[in-house]
Amino acid sequence: MNTSKPFRLLWVALAVLSELVSGCRSQHAKATAAGEGGARDSRYPAHWWQTMPKEGAPKWEILPQEAGPGEVILSKRNELGLLSNFAATPFTFRGKRYASLEGFWQMMKYPEGDDDPRAKFPDLHWAYTREQVGQLTSFEAKKAGTLAESNMQRMGITWVTFEGKQMEYEPAVPGEHYQLIVAATWEKVRQNPEVKRVLLSTGELVLKPDHYQDPAAPAAWRYFEILTQIRTELRRERGDGVNPD
């Protein structure tokens, strides 16, 4: 009896099965790459979605490859980091110069002068002056704000000040603080040509933060949405035919 033919048929079947499995794995790998920093819209730089190792990354960070379809993470790992409040992008606002938007934001938590209730409150230590905070950037500015928040909690206050006027820091409805942040962000973009260029280069991509935020965070916290509004207006001024809706 000739047994070689069944073995040949079995070998062919196994070879075909192997090809099918390999093909499925290849398609899965391509799909994974597209979802994690792989194939993206060719109109934009590929490194905006570059896959970064999660090991060693800060817990707060959303990595570039985690963007969904049509989205881009404003990652501090590439030039999109210029759009972060942390970036050293100096600007002048109402006659005063600030080193970063973060410095502007955090300095509002500090006393404006000796008559400020925050300066008069007993047994409080302010690690910086208001002017010093305005000249800070990045995590140093954030740290200054965190120290100030501890004092605010001890005082039992939820307001900050600008030009002597108190305003709620975390209002349920966008108010004066939000309007100030929007206005200051506009000045950052206007006065830093590279920031404006990078913002416009994001085209129609949905801008997303590079850190986790509370979904209920006040509007002033959602800097990526503020930047989206500014981008829309800039494109309209440039005649890009942006749909106002």
NORHU-V956720 format. One record per residue. N is the residue number from 1. PSI is psi as a letter, one per 30 degrees, with the letter a starting at -180 (NA if undefined). OMEGA is omega in whole degrees, 0 to 359 (NA if undefined). D_FIRST is the distance of its C-alpha to the first C-alpha in Angstrom with 2 decimals. Layout:
n->(N N)
psi->(PSI PSI)
omega->(OMEGA OMEGA)
d_first->(D_FIRST D_FIRST)
//
This chain:
n->(1 2 3 4 5 6 7 8 9 10 11 12 13 14 15 16 17 18 19 20 21 22 23 24 25 26 27 28 29 30 31 32 33 34 35 36 37 38 39 40 41 42 43 44 45 46 47 48 49 50 51 52 53 54 55 56 57 58 59 60 61 62 63 64 65 66 67 68 69 70 71 72 73 74 75 76 77 78 79 80 81 82 83 84 85 86 87 88 89 90 91 92 93 94 95 96 97 98 99 100 101 102 103 104 105 106 107 108 109 110 111 112 113 114 115 116 117 118 119 120 121 122 123 124 125 126 127 128 129 130 131 132 133 134 135 136 137 138 139 140 141 142 143 144 145 146 147 148 149 150 151 152 153 154 155 156 157 158 159 160 161 162 163 164 165 166 167 168 169 170 171 172 173 174 175 176 177 178 179 180 181 182 183 184 185 186 187 188 189 190 191 192 193 194 195 196 197 198 199 200 201 202 203 204 205 206 207 208 209 210 211 212 213 214 215 216 217 218 219 220 221 222 223 224 225 226 227 228 229 230 231 232 233 234 235 236 237 238 239 240 241 242 243 244 245)
psi->(k j f e e e e e e e e e e e e e e e e e e e e e e e e e e e e e e e f i g b k l k f f l k e f f g k k k k f k f k k f f k j l e f g k l k g l k k i k f f a f f f f f k f f k i i k l k k h f k k k f l e e e e e f f f f l k f a f f k f e f f k k g k k j f l l e e e e f g l l b f e e e e e e e e e e e e e e e f h l g l l l k h f k k k k e i l e k k b e e e e e e e e e e e e e e e f j e e e e e e e f f f c g k j k k l g l k l k f g k l e f f i e e e e e e e e e e e e e e e f h g h k k f NA)
omega->(182 182 184 182 177 180 178 179 179 180 179 180 179 179 179 179 179 179 180 179 179 179 179 179 180 179 178 180 179 180 178 179 180 181 183 173 179 184 179 179 185 178 185 180 182 184 175 180 183 180 179 180 178 178 180 179 178 182 183 191 168 187 184 184 182 177 176 178 179 181 171 178 178 188 175 180 178 186 177 176 176 181 178 174 182 189 176 182 187 179 177 181 181 172 179 182 180 183 181 176 177 177 177 182 187 183 180 179 185 179 179 180 183 180 179 179 180 179 183 184 186 172 174 176 178 187 181 168 179 181 179 181 179 180 179 178 168 186 177 177 178 179 179 179 179 177 180 180 177 177 178 178 179 179 183 181 179 182 172 182 171 183 175 183 178 176 180 184 181 182 178 180 180 182 185 180 179 180 177 181 178 181 180 178 175 181 176 182 182 188 178 185 181 176 179 180 181 180 180 181 178 173 183 179 175 182 181 182 178 178 182 179 172 179 181 181 179 184 181 179 187 183 180 176 176 179 178 178 180 179 180 180 179 179 178 177 181 178 182 179 181 176 183 178 NA)
d_first->(0.00 3.87 6.27 9.30 10.46 11.32 13.02 14.89 16.05 17.20 19.03 20.73 21.81 23.27 25.06 26.57 27.70 29.26 31.20 32.47 33.70 35.31 37.02 38.41 39.74 41.36 43.06 44.26 45.63 47.48 48.92 50.01 51.63 53.47 54.77 55.71 57.52 54.90 55.24 58.73 61.28 61.73 65.47 65.91 65.30 61.81 63.24 64.95 61.60 60.38 58.23 60.22 58.99 60.05 60.35 63.97 65.21 68.29 67.65 69.94 68.09 65.94 63.80 63.51 59.84 60.72 62.40 61.04 60.44 63.66 65.26 66.43 67.55 70.97 69.68 72.06 69.25 70.01 72.93 72.67 74.32 77.58 77.57 77.62 80.96 80.42 80.52 83.55 84.78 88.60 90.67 94.21 94.91 98.43 100.02 97.93 95.04 91.88 89.13 86.34 85.82 84.82 88.15 89.98 88.15 88.72 92.33 93.38 92.85 95.60 99.39 101.25 104.46 106.73 107.64 104.02 103.38 100.35 102.57 105.11 102.72 103.48 101.24 98.70 97.44 96.24 94.09 94.77 97.38 96.53 97.07 94.73 91.88 92.32 91.52 88.29 84.73 81.23 80.67 84.18 85.66 83.31 84.34 88.01 87.35 85.62 88.66 90.95 88.97 89.64 93.35 93.05 91.47 94.30 96.78 94.97 94.91 92.26 94.11 94.29 96.96 97.49 100.96 102.50 100.76 98.63 95.36 92.52 89.60 86.87 88.20 86.15 87.20 87.42 91.01 93.19 90.87 88.00 90.31 91.36 87.79 86.94 90.07 89.38 85.77 87.12 89.42 86.62 84.66 87.72 89.00 85.72 84.33 80.99 80.55 81.29 78.87 76.02 76.73 76.72 73.54 71.66 72.11 70.81 68.69 69.35 71.08 70.00 71.52 69.92 70.87 70.45 73.34 74.46 73.73 77.30 78.86 82.10 81.97 83.57 80.56 78.17 78.99 75.89 77.24 80.68 79.13 77.22 80.53 82.14 79.27 79.60 83.33 82.92 80.40 82.75 85.60 83.45 82.74 79.00 79.21 78.26 78.06 80.78 78.63)
//
